[in-house]
């Protein structure tokens, strides 16, 4: 594990100061959380043979003992330029390349940084047939995320460092359901009512468990084809039995995994119904008159594909909520989502979180006096910045069009 401390700490401070302090002061906690978990292949465990943390001692030396106590090798990377940039990047890369060449044959490299400059390092690790996990604390470039085998996003990291139970470990929940269903009754009971029967989870199976783990561990809706392949790989006999008598994959999914949401509209997605909705589906702008530029922005930067009118509802609701309540990332996003839906705009909570994160990273402080137009300007600046970071060639007219779209027309007024 290689930790770019400055990058992660500063990113978390913008998103969630409490999470930033938890990350810096109690690394032993989140390290232990990362040592076990579940993925599409089931349970796994890690042993971090190398734990290295790279930080600027002139700014963050007070956190060095915390990482030393957690078994990290702390590498001081002081600023070597007038601009204040430290040597953390090059030190991290040199150590990682040395580890690649070591006789130990490390199986996985965990890079804790949102800095896309580490993309070549991730590519080198993959070329050597090593698993790559990226942990970010701020928006990361799509090219950087795409070379990783798994990505832990800023929201996941914030929850991981501030909660006792790992957001990535859903096995205990699944096991509790299985035990509740499969435990034999000790005494005769009355036949369940129709209402009770409907609430009873379906019998557990290996395919159901694998699908549920994959969907609950995902940070966004998962393509339908991926889930179908996972179920078939887990239980190869399903197609031969016409999906356990259901007649097809979609009916099997509805019968055996009712906890998930499904959209069969091509390309099709499956999602955790407790966290996402159809408004969170990627790749489609809600406005049927969307331009090619809008579709490209959605595809390249993961910007939520809301229509301009829905963006206006979201930003207006956020401004109203800030005026009425102190900002709290989790509670604010929940209230704003509910306000949007009450206003008739199908906006998912992950979409609200994405917009709030973008506004924060654009440098705007969320306070009671913040106006909707202020939010629109900061959000538009963030989206344009994401586009330029993805190497999109934007003319002034393109940037203005993006601002008018994601700003919901609030910038014009």
Wavefront OBJ file of the C-alpha trace (Angstrom):
o trace
v 0.000 0.000 0.000
v 1.330 3.376 -1.080
v -0.395 6.410 0.487
v -0.079 9.881 -1.050
v -1.029 11.525 2.244
v -1.221 15.159 1.092
v -3.529 14.284 -1.809
v -5.893 12.185 0.301
v -6.002 14.400 3.379
v -6.625 17.607 1.421
v -9.272 15.890 -0.710
v -11.109 14.531 2.329
v -10.940 17.907 4.072
v -12.908 19.425 1.228
v -15.459 16.629 1.196
v -15.770 15.746 4.884
v -13.417 17.275 7.513
v -14.423 14.643 10.086
v -13.392 11.889 7.691
v -10.098 13.677 6.995
v -9.227 13.739 10.676
v -10.241 10.093 11.107
v -8.064 9.116 8.153
v -5.046 10.982 9.545
v -5.390 10.144 13.227
v -6.503 6.493 13.171
v -4.952 4.725 10.165
v -4.905 1.410 12.035
v -8.730 1.348 11.930
v -9.233 1.817 8.194
v -6.233 -0.371 7.434
v -7.825 -3.258 9.333
v -11.094 -2.639 7.488
v -9.297 -2.984 4.148
v -7.653 -6.257 5.168
v -10.911 -8.197 4.765
v -13.963 -7.846 2.549
v -15.952 -9.365 -0.281
v -16.010 -8.987 -4.032
v -17.607 -10.774 -7.002
v -15.520 -13.873 -6.256
v -16.494 -14.059 -2.579
v -14.610 -13.348 0.624
v -10.994 -12.245 0.529
v -8.273 -11.163 2.921
v -5.125 -9.098 2.452
v -1.756 -8.889 4.191
v -0.107 -5.563 3.496
v 3.564 -6.537 3.340
v 4.574 -2.994 2.395
v 2.877 -0.024 4.038
v 4.337 3.297 2.934
v 3.021 6.797 3.596
v 4.448 9.841 1.806
v 3.795 13.225 3.416
v 5.112 16.774 3.502
v 6.653 17.190 6.990
v 6.432 20.964 6.913
v 2.628 20.763 6.801
v 1.615 17.392 8.216
v 4.374 16.227 10.542
v 1.886 16.000 13.435
v 0.324 12.958 11.772
v 3.584 11.006 11.330
v 3.354 9.179 14.710
v -0.136 7.897 13.911
v 1.078 6.141 10.776
v 4.286 4.932 12.401
v 2.222 3.347 15.169
v 0.042 1.626 12.538
v 3.100 -0.044 10.996
v 3.652 2.352 8.083
v 7.030 3.398 6.787
v 6.659 7.183 6.712
v 8.664 8.880 3.962
v 9.167 12.615 4.445
v 8.677 14.455 1.166
v 9.422 18.143 1.777
v 8.666 20.829 -0.758
v 11.511 21.270 -3.235
v 10.070 24.088 -5.325
v 8.885 27.646 -4.772
v 5.380 26.506 -5.759
v 5.265 24.205 -2.720
v 5.071 20.905 -4.631
v 6.580 18.002 -2.704
v 8.494 14.995 -4.008
v 5.845 12.488 -2.884
v 4.909 11.408 -6.414
v 8.388 10.436 -7.551
v 9.256 8.758 -4.238
v 6.059 6.715 -4.356
v 6.648 5.635 -7.965
v 10.280 4.670 -7.345
v 9.315 2.523 -4.361
v 6.457 0.893 -6.278
v 8.727 0.039 -9.223
v 11.266 -1.444 -6.796
v 8.458 -3.558 -5.318
v 7.492 -4.763 -8.792
v 11.023 -6.011 -9.341
v 11.291 -7.646 -5.898
v 11.468 -11.447 -5.631
v 8.458 -11.433 -3.276
v 5.983 -11.201 -6.188
v 3.428 -8.942 -4.491
v -0.045 -9.840 -5.779
v -1.768 -6.472 -5.362
v -0.706 -2.841 -5.391
v -3.001 -0.411 -3.542
v -2.460 3.215 -4.595
v -4.132 5.661 -2.225
v -4.347 8.832 -4.305
v -6.648 10.532 -6.810
v -3.675 11.878 -8.776
v -3.987 10.684 -12.382
v -0.200 11.020 -12.734
v -0.080 7.509 -11.268
v -1.830 6.072 -14.351
v 1.480 4.893 -15.917
v 2.360 3.182 -12.628
v -0.982 1.361 -12.585
v -0.434 0.304 -16.199
v 3.030 -1.029 -15.333
v 1.563 -3.053 -12.445
v -1.124 -4.535 -14.677
v 1.441 -5.408 -17.335
v 3.272 -7.395 -14.645
v 0.017 -9.267 -13.885
v -0.530 -7.619 -10.517
v -3.927 -6.562 -9.210
v -4.358 -2.787 -8.848
v -6.703 -1.108 -6.361
v -7.100 2.668 -6.337
v -8.444 4.589 -3.332
v -9.397 8.199 -4.031
v -10.490 11.127 -1.880
v -11.525 13.441 -4.734
v -12.735 13.067 -8.324
v -10.314 10.888 -10.303
v -9.842 10.885 -14.068
v -11.696 8.193 -15.994
v -8.462 6.968 -17.593
v -6.939 6.487 -14.137
v -9.970 4.597 -12.815
v -10.207 2.390 -15.884
v -6.757 0.831 -15.385
v -7.619 -0.346 -11.870
v -9.157 -3.687 -10.988
v -11.176 -1.986 -8.253
v -11.769 1.583 -7.127
v -12.786 2.832 -3.682
v -14.340 6.255 -4.215
v -14.214 9.333 -2.013
v -17.648 8.656 -0.510
v -16.702 5.031 0.203
v -13.444 6.138 1.819
v -15.172 8.779 3.948
v -17.623 6.196 5.255
v -14.892 3.591 5.678
v -12.731 5.753 7.939
v -15.613 7.072 10.051
v -17.664 3.923 10.613
v -16.911 0.688 12.404
v -18.249 -1.614 9.701
v -16.681 -1.546 6.264
v -18.905 -0.293 3.473
v -17.346 -2.939 1.262
v -18.214 -5.904 3.507
v -21.753 -7.069 2.841
v -21.186 -10.734 3.629
v -22.496 -10.455 7.191
v -25.793 -9.036 5.991
v -26.215 -11.830 3.461
v -25.342 -14.480 6.038
v -27.899 -13.107 8.502
v -30.606 -13.349 5.836
v -29.540 -16.894 4.954
v -29.605 -18.016 8.576
v -33.005 -16.455 9.143
v -34.441 -18.290 6.135
v -32.710 -21.641 6.444
v -32.940 -22.204 10.225
v -35.421 -25.045 10.864
v -38.396 -24.276 13.020
v -38.242 -25.798 16.509
v -41.965 -25.654 17.167
v -45.031 -25.717 14.951
v -46.159 -22.275 13.852
v -49.149 -20.858 12.094
v -49.056 -20.598 8.328
v -47.777 -17.179 7.346
v -50.194 -14.630 6.026
v -49.880 -13.379 2.459
v -48.388 -10.135 3.730
v -45.773 -11.960 5.811
v -44.938 -14.334 2.974
v -44.327 -11.446 0.621
v -41.872 -9.940 3.085
v -39.926 -13.204 3.520
v -36.687 -13.258 1.508
v -36.380 -16.036 -1.098
v -34.227 -19.088 -0.328
v -30.517 -18.364 -0.434
v -28.353 -19.726 -3.238
v -24.767 -19.291 -4.370
v -25.829 -17.229 -7.380
v -28.130 -15.023 -5.310
v -25.361 -14.408 -2.784
v -22.801 -13.564 -5.495
v -25.175 -11.161 -7.261
v -26.148 -9.428 -4.032
v -22.518 -9.026 -2.983
v -21.528 -7.588 -6.360
v -24.397 -5.093 -6.501
v -24.128 -3.947 -2.875
v -20.359 -3.461 -3.151
v -20.605 -1.409 -6.367
v -20.321 2.378 -6.260
v -22.789 2.741 -9.142
v -25.363 0.665 -11.100
v -23.804 -2.455 -12.647
v -24.384 -3.496 -16.298
v -27.050 -6.184 -16.620
v -24.783 -8.426 -18.712
v -22.131 -8.424 -15.995
v -24.631 -9.641 -13.416
v -26.026 -12.338 -15.735
v -22.519 -13.670 -16.409
v -21.722 -13.646 -12.680
v -24.852 -15.663 -11.838
v -24.152 -18.162 -14.624
v -20.495 -18.504 -13.592
v -21.487 -19.122 -9.982
v -24.151 -21.693 -10.886
v -23.401 -23.060 -14.401
v -26.562 -25.197 -14.393
v -28.935 -22.209 -14.320
v -29.357 -21.887 -18.126
v -29.935 -25.659 -18.432
v -32.728 -25.504 -15.867
v -34.296 -22.468 -17.561
v -33.009 -20.341 -14.702
v -34.377 -22.575 -11.966
v -37.769 -22.684 -13.657
v -38.135 -18.909 -13.894
v -37.884 -19.013 -17.695
v -35.099 -16.444 -18.074
v -32.522 -14.353 -16.284
v -34.730 -11.311 -15.601
v -37.569 -13.349 -14.032
v -34.955 -15.271 -11.987
v -33.463 -12.000 -10.794
v -36.885 -10.619 -9.799
v -37.742 -13.824 -7.928
v -34.421 -14.501 -6.194
v -32.901 -11.058 -5.636
v -35.845 -8.701 -5.068
v -33.616 -6.261 -3.153
v -32.107 -4.901 -6.374
v -33.469 -2.502 -8.949
v -33.370 -3.464 -12.635
v -33.605 -1.598 -15.928
v -33.750 -3.837 -18.998
v -33.621 -0.899 -21.394
v -30.365 -1.354 -23.370
v -27.674 -1.657 -22.198
v -29.505 -2.539 -18.955
v -28.391 -2.051 -15.355
v -28.817 -3.577 -11.897
v -28.430 -1.520 -8.724
v -28.779 -1.543 -4.960
v -32.295 -0.213 -4.430
v -31.348 1.175 -1.006
v -28.763 3.539 -2.531
v -29.669 4.139 -6.162
v -32.601 4.612 -8.506
v -33.241 5.017 -12.213
v -32.111 8.631 -11.906
v -28.604 7.308 -11.140
v -28.252 5.294 -14.351
v -25.217 6.409 -16.366
v -24.945 7.372 -19.961
v -28.308 8.957 -20.730
v -29.246 12.619 -20.559
v -32.830 12.953 -19.375
v -33.731 15.691 -21.847
v -34.676 14.095 -25.161
v -33.366 17.173 -26.996
v -29.860 16.757 -25.530
v -26.965 17.806 -27.726
v -23.978 15.759 -28.831
v -21.837 17.891 -26.514
v -23.968 16.978 -23.493
v -23.830 13.283 -24.340
v -20.051 13.480 -24.678
v -19.697 15.228 -21.313
v -21.800 12.522 -19.638
v -19.831 9.717 -21.299
v -16.366 11.152 -20.646
v -16.681 12.686 -17.168
v -19.513 10.697 -15.504
v -21.383 13.978 -14.980
v -25.007 13.076 -14.105
v -27.169 13.177 -17.201
v -29.937 15.387 -15.868
v -31.844 17.811 -18.017
v -31.289 21.528 -17.491
v -34.674 21.814 -15.770
v -33.803 19.033 -13.316
v -30.437 20.636 -12.604
v -32.313 23.837 -11.797
v -34.555 21.949 -9.361
v -31.550 20.278 -7.711
v -29.495 23.458 -7.306
v -32.499 25.455 -6.072
v -33.366 22.721 -3.564
v -29.763 22.625 -2.344
v -29.717 26.403 -1.813
v -33.014 26.237 0.092
v -31.740 23.386 2.262
v -28.516 25.241 3.093
v -30.590 28.205 4.192
v -32.775 26.063 6.448
v -30.246 23.567 7.834
v -26.523 23.406 8.628
v -24.600 21.549 5.929
v -24.056 17.865 6.635
v -23.086 15.823 3.603
v -25.202 12.757 4.353
v -28.297 14.518 5.695
v -28.181 17.354 3.172
v -28.022 14.961 0.211
v -30.964 12.979 1.585
v -33.129 16.061 2.115
v -32.257 17.505 -1.297
v -33.092 14.221 -3.014
v -36.470 14.129 -1.265
v -37.142 17.764 -2.211
v -36.303 17.051 -5.845
v -38.644 14.091 -5.986
v -41.396 16.119 -4.328
v -40.925 18.696 -7.090
v -41.300 15.980 -9.720
v -37.605 15.647 -10.627
v -36.297 12.074 -10.560
v -32.900 12.745 -9.006
v -30.991 10.013 -7.177
v -29.025 10.495 -3.987
v -25.721 9.548 -5.629
v -26.399 12.269 -8.190
v -26.908 14.810 -5.418
v -23.672 13.648 -3.764
v -21.810 13.963 -7.058
v -22.988 17.550 -7.537
v -22.256 18.513 -3.922
v -18.768 17.027 -4.204
v -18.132 18.948 -7.420
v -19.256 22.216 -5.859
v -17.020 21.665 -2.837
v -13.993 20.816 -4.972
v -14.642 23.949 -7.014
v -13.886 25.865 -3.808
v -17.332 27.147 -2.826
v -18.172 27.107 0.877
v -21.665 25.749 1.531
v -23.306 28.104 4.015
v -26.775 29.620 4.655
v -26.102 32.672 2.486
v -25.104 30.607 -0.559
v -27.444 31.332 -3.456
v -28.568 28.941 -6.155
v -26.680 30.987 -8.756
v -23.483 30.616 -6.693
v -23.974 26.857 -6.639
v -24.656 26.820 -10.381
v -21.475 28.752 -11.123
v -19.281 26.509 -8.969
v -20.864 23.341 -10.373
v -20.465 24.561 -13.965
v -16.803 25.433 -13.319
v -16.262 21.944 -11.915
v -17.839 20.218 -14.929
v -15.837 22.316 -17.389
v -12.719 21.467 -15.389
v -13.561 17.753 -15.596
v -13.948 18.092 -19.353
v -10.600 19.830 -19.760
v -8.983 17.254 -17.465
v -10.337 14.542 -19.763
v -8.668 16.388 -22.676
v -11.911 17.485 -24.307
v -11.289 20.356 -26.682
v -13.778 23.024 -25.616
v -14.347 26.301 -27.404
v -15.656 29.280 -25.412
v -19.081 28.552 -26.906
v -18.876 24.916 -25.727
v -17.971 25.992 -22.193
v -20.880 28.450 -22.197
v -23.259 25.745 -23.425
v -22.138 23.373 -20.670
v -22.638 26.130 -18.101
v -26.133 26.846 -19.350
v -26.995 23.135 -19.196
v -25.586 22.038 -15.819
v -26.355 25.434 -14.300
v -30.028 24.890 -15.025
v -30.327 28.353 -16.592
v -29.514 29.989 -13.256
v -26.364 31.596 -14.641
v -28.305 33.337 -17.376
v -30.752 34.783 -14.895
l 1 2 3 4 5 6 7 8 9 10 11 12 13 14 15 16 17 18 19 20 21 22 23 24 25 26 27 28 29 30 31 32 33 34 35 36 37 38 39 40 41 42 43 44 45 46 47 48 49 50 51 52 53 54 55 56 57 58 59 60 61 62 63 64 65 66 67 68 69 70 71 72 73 74 75 76 77 78 79 80 81 82 83 84 85 86 87 88 89 90 91 92 93 94 95 96 97 98 99 100 101 102 103 104 105 106 107 108 109 110 111 112 113 114 115 116 117 118 119 120 121 122 123 124 125 126 127 128 129 130 131 132 133 134 135 136 137 138 139 140 141 142 143 144 145 146 147 148 149 150 151 152 153 154 155 156 157 158 159 160 161 162 163 164 165 166 167 168 169 170 171 172 173 174 175 176 177 178 179 180 181 182 183 184 185 186 187 188 189 190 191 192 193 194 195 196 197 198 199 200 201 202 203 204 205 206 207 208 209 210 211 212 213 214 215 216 217 218 219 220 221 222 223 224 225 226 227 228 229 230 231 232 233 234 235 236 237 238 239 240 241 242 243 244 245 246 247 248 249 250 251 252 253 254 255 256 257 258 259 260 261 262 263 264 265 266 267 268 269 270 271 272 273 274 275 276 277 278 279 280 281 282 283 284 285 286 287 288 289 290 291 292 293 294 295 296 297 298 299 300 301 302 303 304 305 306 307 308 309 310 311 312 313 314 315 316 317 318 319 320 321 322 323 324 325 326 327 328 329 330 331 332 333 334 335 336 337 338 339 340 341 342 343 344 345 346 347 348 349 350 351 352 353 354 355 356 357 358 359 360 361 362 363 364 365 366 367 368 369 370 371 372 373 374 375 376 377 378 379 380 381 382 383 384 385 386 387 388 389 390 391 392 393 394 395 396 397 398 399 400 401 402 403 404 405 406 407 408 409 410 411 412 413
